Amino acid sequence: MPPPATPLERRLSGWGRVPVVPGYQVRSEDLEFITRDVPLTRGLGRAYGDAALPAPGDTRIAGSTLADRILHFDPQTGDITAESGFSLDELYRSMLPRGWFTPVTPGTRFVTLGGMVAADVHGGNHHVDGCFGRHVTALTLRVADGRILTCSRSEHPDLFFATIGGMGLTGHILDVSFRLVRVATPWIYQETIRIPDIDAFMQALAEAAASWPMTKGWIDCVTRGPRMGRGILFRGRWAEPGEAPARFPSVNPPIPLPALAPSGLLLPQAVQAFNAVYYHAHRAHVGVIHPKSFFYPLDGIGDWHRAYGPRGFVQYQCVLPKTRGHAAARRFLELVTASRCASFVCVIKDCGPEGEGMLSFPKEGISIAIDFAMHDGMQALVDRMNACVIEEGGRIYLAKDALTRPEHFRAMESRLDRFLDIRRHWDPDGRIRSAQSVRLFGW
């Protein structure tokens, strides 16, 4: 007899709280049981928009977070199989002290393995190690007709590659097999460099990628003119034993953010002042730092999304192809800075070749992710940014999207028809769906 399922909240949203929809998740340790008749599985809710929200007319979805067991681990090879609700935070706590870590990590550790597969997450080492899906060896899924299948590069490969980056639309991910990597210490050796403008930043990222396995940056998306895109470049690697403390990095609770952020926090003048202070506070620095400071700086603030106020926020993330050169990033930032709507969160990363996942986000070029407090003109701004990205030959990241129009996504994504054909093959009746899939694909 399976354990009882537990219904939770009756309204759901993504991390950005745009949109908020009627619905609740049913959670149980027996994920196989509760996915029998629901249209979607949700993890920790860190997709920013509507990717993990029930479609219109649906209310009940499966929550995976109680299905969080490690099913197999080989301490010689690092091969691991875990239920899809197992979180990156638990992996950090249990495996990093043993000298193992995920080969790819996104910017938060509060994400489940199922979510990492569905979004095919990437990190600052994408130019070296690609997306998470590159390291996945097998998946167990409940597909739309109720069957439970194992898929891999050799077994149901069409289902496997459509699931990686497929936003949970090919079936319910029950468990994930992948290979961890050995790390010399749990500390990061980091260098920081202050960069004066976007053109210099693009050049610095390219140079850093040639010799550093992990690179990323913060850029100022408010300042206009010759200093537009100024920022801080962070380049890092795992520290060697002779460089790092012998102790394990402390695991401290996050600093709580008040339920109501101070009014005026995101006014253009306030953001510009913050950006100026942040930029000038970072001088060239070399040294060993806490891995959380490098990988997960925002995780140190509990519920940091509250800072955007009661209407929530939208994160817009795009990739601009390398073939378009530095001018593409400049043109995009000119559009953003002219809006005077960007926040103090703007991350830039170097991306390597396109991943294996059928809808995986990155392609060789530059990724820019920006937070915007939700406002009445946000849809029009997203439309303008999408038009720019389409013109440059780029694409957006579905894990962050809440407002893209279906015609814009189709114009960005040449792989879409192939993905939809495979989705239709495994789910001809459209049983597996989300608010995002209905918005973008109609089913």
C-alpha positions in Angstrom: 0.0 0.0 0.0 1.6 3.3 -1.0 2.0 6.1 1.6 -0.8 8.7 1.6 -0.4 11.6 -0.8 -0.5 15.0 0.8 -2.2 18.0 -1.0 -0.5 21.3 -0.5 -1.3 24.9 -1.4 -4.3 25.8 -3.6 -2.5 28.5 -5.6 0.8 28.0 -7.4 3.5 30.2 -9.0 7.0 30.0 -10.2 9.9 31.7 -8.5 9.2 35.0 -10.1 5.5 34.8 -9.0 4.4 35.7 -12.6 1.8 34.2 -13.1 -0.1 32.9 -10.0 -2.6 30.3 -10.9 -5.2 28.1 -9.1 -3.8 24.6 -8.3 -2.1 22.4 -5.8 0.5 19.7 -5.8 0.1 16.3 -4.4 3.3 14.9 -2.8 4.3 11.4 -1.7 7.4 9.4 -1.3 5.9 7.1 -3.9 6.3 9.3 -7.0 5.4 6.4 -9.3 2.0 6.2 -7.6 1.0 9.9 -7.6 2.0 10.4 -11.3 -0.6 7.9 -12.6 -3.3 10.5 -13.4 -1.8 14.0 -13.2 -0.6 16.1 -16.2 2.7 17.4 -14.7 5.4 17.0 -12.1 6.9 19.9 -10.2 10.1 20.0 -8.1 11.2 22.9 -5.9 9.4 25.5 -8.0 12.5 27.3 -9.1 11.4 27.7 -12.7 10.8 31.4 -12.9 7.6 31.5 -15.0 4.9 29.0 -15.8 6.9 25.9 -16.9 5.9 24.1 -13.7 2.4 25.3 -13.3 -0.8 23.5 -14.2 -2.4 24.3 -17.6 -5.7 26.1 -17.7 -8.4 23.7 -16.5 -6.0 21.6 -14.6 -5.5 22.0 -10.9 -3.6 19.0 -9.5 0.0 18.3 -10.2 2.6 15.9 -8.6 5.2 17.3 -6.3 8.4 15.3 -6.4 10.3 16.6 -3.3 9.4 13.7 -1.0 10.8 11.2 -3.6 14.4 12.0 -2.7 16.3 8.8 -2.2 19.7 7.9 -3.6 19.1 4.5 -5.2 22.7 3.7 -6.2 26.2 5.2 -5.8 29.5 3.8 -7.0 32.3 5.4 -4.9 34.9 4.2 -7.5 33.4 5.8 -10.6 31.0 8.4 -9.2 28.0 6.8 -11.0 24.8 7.7 -9.1 21.1 7.1 -9.5 18.6 9.0 -7.4 14.9 9.8 -7.4 14.0 12.9 -9.3 13.0 14.8 -6.1 16.6 14.5 -4.8 17.9 18.1 -4.6 21.2 19.6 -5.5 21.3 21.0 -2.0 21.2 17.4 -0.6 23.8 16.3 -3.1 26.0 19.2 -2.0 25.7 18.2 1.7 26.1 14.5 1.2 28.6 14.2 -1.7 30.9 17.2 -1.6 32.4 16.2 1.8 33.3 12.9 0.1 35.1 14.7 -2.7 32.3 14.4 -5.4 30.2 17.0 -7.0 27.8 17.5 -9.8 29.5 18.0 -13.2 27.3 21.0 -13.9 25.4 23.3 -11.5 23.0 26.1 -12.1 23.0 29.3 -10.0 20.9 27.8 -7.2 21.3 24.6 -5.2 17.5 24.5 -4.5 16.6 22.5 -7.6 15.7 18.8 -8.0 17.4 16.4 -10.3 14.2 16.1 -12.3 14.2 19.9 -12.7 17.9 19.8 -13.7 17.1 17.4 -16.5 13.9 19.1 -17.6 15.6 22.5 -17.9 19.0 20.9 -19.0 20.7 23.3 -16.6 24.0 24.9 -17.4 26.6 26.9 -15.4 29.8 28.8 -15.6 31.6 25.8 -17.0 29.4 25.4 -20.0 32.2 26.2 -22.4 34.1 23.2 -21.0 31.5 20.7 -19.7 28.3 21.6 -21.5 24.8 21.2 -20.0 23.8 18.7 -17.3 22.2 16.4 -19.8 25.5 15.7 -21.3 26.4 13.8 -18.1 23.1 11.9 -17.8 23.3 8.3 -18.6 19.7 7.1 -18.1 16.3 8.2 -17.1 13.2 6.4 -15.8 10.0 8.0 -17.0 6.3 7.4 -16.7 5.0 8.3 -20.1 1.5 9.5 -21.0 0.0 6.0 -21.5 1.1 5.0 -18.0 4.0 2.8 -18.9 7.3 3.2 -17.0 10.3 3.1 -19.3 14.0 3.5 -19.1 15.5 5.6 -21.7 19.1 6.4 -22.6 21.3 7.1 -25.6 20.7 3.6 -26.8 17.2 2.8 -25.5 14.4 5.0 -26.7 16.9 7.7 -27.7 14.3 9.9 -29.2 12.5 10.1 -25.8 15.8 10.5 -24.0 16.9 13.5 -26.0 13.5 15.1 -26.1 13.3 14.8 -22.3 16.6 16.6 -21.7 15.6 20.2 -21.9 12.0 19.3 -22.6 10.5 21.1 -19.6 8.8 17.9 -18.3 6.6 17.6 -21.4 7.6 14.1 -22.4 6.6 12.3 -19.2 7.1 12.2 -15.5 10.8 11.8 -14.6 11.0 9.3 -11.8 14.8 8.8 -11.4 18.0 10.1 -13.0 21.3 8.4 -13.5 24.5 10.4 -14.1 28.1 10.6 -13.2 29.6 12.8 -10.5 33.1 14.3 -10.8 36.0 14.1 -8.4 37.1 17.5 -6.9 40.4 18.0 -5.2 38.9 20.1 -2.4 35.5 21.6 -1.7 36.8 25.2 -2.1 37.0 27.4 -5.1 40.1 29.4 -6.3 38.7 32.6 -7.8 40.0 35.7 -9.6 37.9 38.8 -10.0 38.5 41.5 -12.5 36.7 44.8 -13.0 35.8 45.4 -16.7 34.9 48.9 -18.0 32.3 48.2 -20.7 30.5 45.5 -22.7 33.0 45.2 -25.5 35.8 44.7 -23.1 33.7 42.3 -21.1 33.1 40.1 -24.2 36.8 40.0 -24.9 37.7 39.2 -21.3 35.2 36.3 -21.2 36.6 34.8 -24.4 40.2 35.1 -23.0 39.2 33.6 -19.7 37.4 30.7 -21.3 40.6 29.6 -22.9 42.3 28.8 -19.6 39.7 28.8 -16.8 37.0 26.0 -16.5 34.5 28.3 -14.8 33.7 31.8 -15.9 30.8 34.2 -15.4 30.2 37.8 -14.8 27.9 40.5 -13.3 27.2 43.5 -15.6 25.5 46.8 -15.1 22.4 46.9 -17.2 21.3 50.3 -16.1 24.2 52.6 -17.0 24.1 54.0 -20.5 26.8 55.4 -22.8 30.5 54.4 -22.9 30.3 52.5 -19.6 27.3 50.4 -20.6 27.8 46.8 -19.6 30.6 47.5 -17.2 30.9 44.8 -14.6 32.9 42.2 -12.7 34.3 39.0 -14.2 34.6 36.0 -12.0 36.8 33.1 -13.1 37.4 30.1 -11.0 38.5 26.5 -10.6 38.5 23.9 -7.8 41.2 24.7 -5.4 44.1 22.3 -4.8 44.8 20.9 -1.4 47.8 23.2 -0.8 45.7 26.2 -1.5 42.6 25.5 0.5 41.7 25.2 4.2 41.6 21.6 5.5 38.1 22.0 7.0 34.9 21.6 5.0 33.1 24.9 4.2 30.5 25.8 6.7 26.8 25.3 5.8 25.0 28.4 7.2 21.3 29.2 7.0 20.3 31.9 4.6 19.8 35.5 5.8 16.0 36.1 5.9 14.5 38.8 3.7 11.5 40.6 5.1 8.1 39.7 3.7 7.7 43.2 2.4 10.8 44.8 0.7 11.4 48.5 1.3 9.5 50.7 -1.2 11.7 52.3 -3.8 14.3 49.5 -3.7 14.0 49.0 -7.5 13.6 52.6 -8.6 16.0 53.4 -11.4 18.0 55.8 -9.2 18.3 53.2 -6.5 19.4 50.4 -8.9 21.9 52.8 -10.5 23.4 53.7 -7.1 23.6 50.0 -6.1 25.3 49.1 -9.3 27.9 51.9 -9.0 28.7 50.8 -5.4 29.0 47.2 -6.4 31.1 47.9 -9.4 33.6 50.1 -7.5 33.8 47.8 -4.5 35.2 45.0 -6.6 38.9 45.5 -7.3 41.2 42.8 -8.7 41.3 39.9 -6.2 42.8 36.4 -6.2 42.1 33.8 -3.5 40.2 30.8 -2.2 36.5 31.3 -1.5 33.5 29.4 -0.3 31.9 27.3 -3.0 28.4 28.8 -2.2 29.8 32.3 -2.7 31.0 31.3 -6.2 28.1 29.1 -7.4 25.1 30.3 -5.4 25.5 33.9 -4.3 21.7 34.6 -4.1 21.0 31.4 -2.1 22.5 33.2 0.8 19.4 35.4 1.0 16.3 33.6 2.0 13.3 34.3 -0.3 15.2 36.9 -2.2 12.5 37.1 -4.8 10.5 39.1 -2.3 12.7 42.1 -3.1 10.7 42.7 -6.3 7.5 43.6 -4.5 4.0 42.1 -4.5 3.7 41.9 -8.3 6.7 39.6 -8.6 9.3 39.7 -11.3 10.3 38.4 -14.7 13.8 37.0 -15.5 14.7 37.2 -19.2 17.5 35.0 -20.3 18.8 34.8 -23.9 21.8 33.5 -25.8 23.3 35.5 -28.6 25.4 33.6 -31.1 29.1 34.0 -31.3 28.8 34.5 -35.0 27.2 37.9 -34.4 30.2 39.2 -32.5 30.4 41.8 -29.7 27.9 44.1 -31.5 25.0 41.8 -30.8 25.5 42.1 -27.0 25.8 45.9 -27.4 22.6 46.1 -29.4 20.7 44.0 -26.9 22.0 46.1 -23.9 21.1 49.3 -25.6 17.5 48.1 -25.8 17.6 47.1 -22.1 19.2 50.2 -20.7 16.9 52.4 -22.7 13.9 50.8 -20.9 15.3 51.9 -17.5 13.6 48.8 -16.0 16.5 46.4 -15.3 17.3 45.4 -11.8 20.7 44.9 -10.1 20.7 41.2 -11.1 22.3 40.7 -14.5 24.5 37.7 -15.2 26.6 37.1 -18.3 28.2 33.8 -19.3 30.2 32.3 -22.1 28.4 29.4 -23.8 30.0 26.5 -25.7 28.5 24.3 -28.4 24.9 23.4 -28.5 23.8 20.6 -26.2 22.3 17.2 -26.9 18.9 18.0 -25.6 16.3 18.7 -28.3 15.3 22.0 -26.7 18.5 22.7 -24.7 18.9 26.4 -24.3 22.6 27.3 -24.9 24.4 27.6 -28.2 27.9 28.9 -28.8 27.9 32.5 -27.9 27.0 34.7 -24.9 24.2 34.3 -22.4 22.6 37.3 -20.6 20.1 36.9 -17.8 18.3 40.0 -16.4 15.7 40.4 -13.7 12.8 42.9 -14.2 10.2 43.8 -11.6 6.8 43.1 -13.0 5.1 46.2 -14.4 2.4 47.2 -16.8 4.8 47.5 -19.8 6.6 44.2 -19.2 4.9 42.3 -22.0 5.8 45.0 -24.5 9.5 45.0 -23.3 9.7 41.2 -23.6 8.3 41.6 -27.1 11.0 44.1 -28.0 13.8 41.9 -26.5 12.5 38.9 -28.3 12.4 40.7 -31.6 16.1 41.7 -31.0 17.1 38.1 -30.1 15.3 36.7 -33.2 17.1 39.3 -35.4 20.4 38.2 -33.9 19.7 34.5 -34.4 19.5 33.7 -30.6 17.0 32.1 -28.4 15.5 32.3 -24.9 15.6 29.9 -21.9 12.2 28.3 -21.3 13.1 27.7 -17.6 13.0 31.5 -17.1 10.2 32.4 -19.5 6.7 33.7 -18.5 5.7 36.1 -21.3 7.1 35.0 -24.7 4.5 34.8 -27.5 4.2 31.5 -29.4 5.2 33.1 -32.7 8.3 34.5 -31.2 9.5 31.2 -29.8 8.8 29.4 -33.0 10.9 32.0 -34.9 13.8 31.4 -32.5 13.7 27.6 -32.4 14.4 25.6 -35.5 14.3 22.3 -33.5 10.7 22.9 -32.3 8.9 20.8 -35.0 11.1 17.8 -34.3 10.5 18.1 -30.6 6.7 18.4 -31.0 6.6 15.4 -33.3 8.3 13.2 -30.7 6.1 14.6 -28.0 3.1 13.8 -30.1 4.4 10.3 -30.7 4.7 9.5 -27.0 1.6 11.5 -26.0 -0.9 11.7 -28.8 -3.7 12.9 -26.6 -1.7 15.7 -25.0 -2.0 14.4 -21.4 1.3 15.8 -20.2 1.0 19.5 -20.3 1.8 22.7 -18.4 0.7 26.3 -18.5 3.8 27.1 -20.5 3.2 24.4 -23.1 -0.4 25.6 -23.6 0.8 29.2 -23.9 3.6 28.4 -26.4 2.4 25.3 -28.3 -1.4 25.2 -27.7 -1.3 21.9 -25.9 
